[in-house]
Amino acid sequence: STGSVIHVIDHTLTLPTNASSTLVIAGLSSHYGAPNATNLLDTVNGLQNVTAFAPGNRTFEEIGSGLANLPMQDLTSILAYHVVSRVG
């Protein structure tokens, strides 16, 4: 399907120390900027037992002008939508 990415895992994964470091190491600078701009960076770094679906930089570039005009509460909701808590 269009827009899908399959990641092959052929080595032991290292658990990230925190979300912001992981975003920077993965080259997702635009995604790092979103929680930083919404003052959610400390909240994001404190999350445990979650999976975050981080859009790539290109996605942020394509919708950048729309994001600039969003109310902060809407942007915060969009970011929260991309985080899933582990159940169980």
Phi and psi in degrees as GROMACS dihedral restraints (atoms count N, CA, C in turn):
[ dihedral_restraints ]
;  ai    aj    ak    al  type     phi  dphi    fc
    3     4     5     6     1   -70.5    20    10
    4     5     6     7     1   135.6    20    10
    6     7     8     9     1    84.8    20    10
    7     8     9    10     1     0.6    20    10
    9    10    11    12     1   -87.6    20    10
   10    11    12    13     1   149.0    20    10
   12    13    14    15     1  -132.4    20    10
   13    14    15    16     1   131.7    20    10
   15    16    17    18     1  -109.8    20    10
   16    17    18    19     1   125.2    20    10
   18    19    20    21     1  -102.5    20    10
   19    20    21    22     1   121.7    20    10
   21    22    23    24     1   -85.3    20    10
   22    23    24    25     1   127.0    20    10
   24    25    26    27     1  -107.7    20    10
   25    26    27    28     1   107.4    20    10
   27    28    29    30     1  -120.1    20    10
   28    29    30    31     1    22.8    20    10
   30    31    32    33     1  -155.9    20    10
   31    32    33    34     1   170.4    20    10
   33    34    35    36     1   -68.3    20    10
   34    35    36    37     1   131.9    20    10
   36    37    38    39     1   -81.3    20    10
   37    38    39    40     1   144.0    20    10
   39    40    41    42     1  -102.4    20    10
   40    41    42    43     1   128.6    20    10
   42    43    44    45     1   -67.8    20    10
   43    44    45    46     1   137.0    20    10
   45    46    47    48     1   -70.1    20    10
   46    47    48    49     1   149.1    20    10
   48    49    50    51     1   -75.8    20    10
   49    50    51    52     1   -40.1    20    10
   51    52    53    54     1  -159.8    20    10
   52    53    54    55     1   165.9    20    10
   54    55    56    57     1   -64.2    20    10
   55    56    57    58     1   -43.0    20    10
   57    58    59    60     1   -65.5    20    10
   58    59    60    61     1   -40.3    20    10
   60    61    62    63     1   -62.6    20    10
   61    62    63    64     1   -41.8    20    10
   63    64    65    66     1   -63.9    20    10
   64    65    66    67     1   -41.8    20    10
   66    67    68    69     1   -63.1    20    10
   67    68    69    70     1   -41.5    20    10
   69    70    71    72     1   -66.5    20    10
   70    71    72    73     1   -46.3    20    10
   72    73    74    75     1   -62.2    20    10
   73    74    75    76     1   -37.5    20    10
   75    76    77    78     1   -77.6    20    10
   76    77    78    79     1    -2.9    20    10
   78    79    80    81     1    77.1    20    10
   79    80    81    82     1    20.6    20    10
   81    82    83    84     1   -96.7    20    10
   82    83    84    85     1    60.2    20    10
   84    85    86    87     1   -62.5    20    10
   85    86    87    88     1   -35.0    20    10
   87    88    89    90     1   -67.2    20    10
   88    89    90    91     1   -39.3    20    10
   90    91    92    93     1   -70.0    20    10
   91    92    93    94     1   -31.7    20    10
   93    94    95    96     1   -64.4    20    10
   94    95    96    97     1   -38.0    20    10
   96    97    98    99     1   -66.9    20    10
   97    98    99   100     1   -30.3    20    10
   99   100   101   102     1   -64.9    20    10
  100   101   102   103     1   -53.4    20    10
  102   103   104   105     1   -66.8    20    10
  103   104   105   106     1   -27.7    20    10
  105   106   107   108     1   -66.6    20    10
  106   107   108   109     1   -42.9    20    10
  108   109   110   111     1   -68.3    20    10
  109   110   111   112     1   -26.9    20    10
  111   112   113   114     1   -97.1    20    10
  112   113   114   115     1     9.4    20    10
  114   115   116   117     1    58.6    20    10
  115   116   117   118     1    31.3    20    10
  117   118   119   120     1  -105.5    20    10
  118   119   120   121     1     6.1    20    10
  120   121   122   123     1   -60.1    20    10
  121   122   123   124     1   -44.4    20    10
  123   124   125   126     1   -64.3    20    10
  124   125   126   127     1   -38.9    20    10
  126   127   128   129     1   -63.7    20    10
  127   128   129   130     1   -47.0    20    10
  129   130   131   132     1   -61.6    20    10
  130   131   132   133     1   -43.2    20    10
  132   133   134   135     1   -66.0    20    10
  133   134   135   136     1   -24.5    20    10
  135   136   137   138     1   -87.7    20    10
  136   137   138   139     1    -5.2    20    10
  138   139   140   141     1   -67.5    20    10
  139   140   141   142     1   142.7    20    10
  141   142   143   144     1  -133.2    20    10
  142   143   144   145     1   150.5    20    10
  144   145   146   147     1    56.7    20    10
  145   146   147   148     1    47.0    20    10
  147   148   149   150     1  -130.4    20    10
  148   149   150   151     1   160.4    20    10
  150   151   152   153     1  -117.9    20    10
  151   152   153   154     1   128.9    20    10
  153   154   155   156     1  -111.7    20    10
  154   155   156   157     1   131.4    20    10
  156   157   158   159     1   -98.6    20    10
  157   158   159   160     1   102.7    20    10
  159   160   161   162     1   -99.1    20    10
  160   161   162   163     1   112.1    20    10
  162   163   164   165     1   -62.3    20    10
  163   164   165   166     1   149.0    20    10
  165   166   167   168     1   -72.9    20    10
  166   167   168   169     1   168.2    20    10
  168   169   170   171     1   -57.1    20    10
  169   170   171   172     1   -37.9    20    10
  171   172   173   174     1   -61.0    20    10
  172   173   174   175     1   -38.0    20    10
  174   175   176   177     1   -61.0    20    10
  175   176   177   178     1   -45.6    20    10
  177   178   179   180     1   -64.9    20    10
  178   179   180   181     1   -36.3    20    10
  180   181   182   183     1   -64.5    20    10
  181   182   183   184     1   -39.1    20    10
  183   184   185   186     1   -71.1    20    10
  184   185   186   187     1   -28.6    20    10
  186   187   188   189     1  -111.8    20    10
  187   188   189   190     1    11.2    20    10
  189   190   191   192     1   -53.6    20    10
  190   191   192   193     1   -44.7    20    10
  192   193   194   195     1   -66.4    20    10
  193   194   195   196     1   -34.0    20    10
  195   196   197   198     1   -69.2    20    10
  196   197   198   199     1   -37.5    20    10
  198   199   200   201     1   -66.3    20    10
  199   200   201   202     1   -35.4    20    10
  201   202   203   204     1   -62.6    20    10
  202   203   204   205     1   -26.3    20    10
  204   205   206   207     1   -98.2    20    10
  205   206   207   208     1    -1.5    20    10
  207   208   209   210     1   -76.8    20    10
  208   209   210   211     1   143.0    20    10
  210   211   212   213     1   -63.6    20    10
  211   212   213   214     1   148.3    20    10
  213   214   215   216     1   -56.0    20    10
  214   215   216   217     1   -37.4    20    10
  216   217   218   219     1   -63.3    20    10
  217   218   219   220     1   -38.2    20    10
  219   220   221   222     1   -67.3    20    10
  220   221   222   223     1   -42.6    20    10
  222   223   224   225     1   -63.5    20    10
  223   224   225   226     1   -40.6    20    10
  225   226   227   228     1   -61.7    20    10
  226   227   228   229     1   -41.8    20    10
  228   229   230   231     1   -63.9    20    10
  229   230   231   232     1   -40.1    20    10
  231   232   233   234     1   -63.1    20    10
  232   233   234   235     1   -44.0    20    10
  234   235   236   237     1   -63.2    20    10
  235   236   237   238     1   -42.9    20    10
  237   238   239   240     1   -64.3    20    10
  238   239   240   241     1   -31.2    20    10
  240   241   242   243     1   -62.3    20    10
  241   242   243   244     1   -24.6    20    10
  243   244   245   246     1   -91.6    20    10
  244   245   246   247     1    10.5    20    10
  246   247   248   249     1  -121.7    20    10
  247   248   249   250     1   127.5    20    10
  249   250   251   252     1  -118.4    20    10
  250   251   252   253     1   127.6    20    10
  252   253   254   255     1   -81.1    20    10
  253   254   255   256     1   144.9    20    10
  255   256   257   258     1   -72.8    20    10
  256   257   258   259     1   133.5    20    10
  258   259   260   261     1  -103.3    20    10
  259   260   261   262     1   135.9    20    10
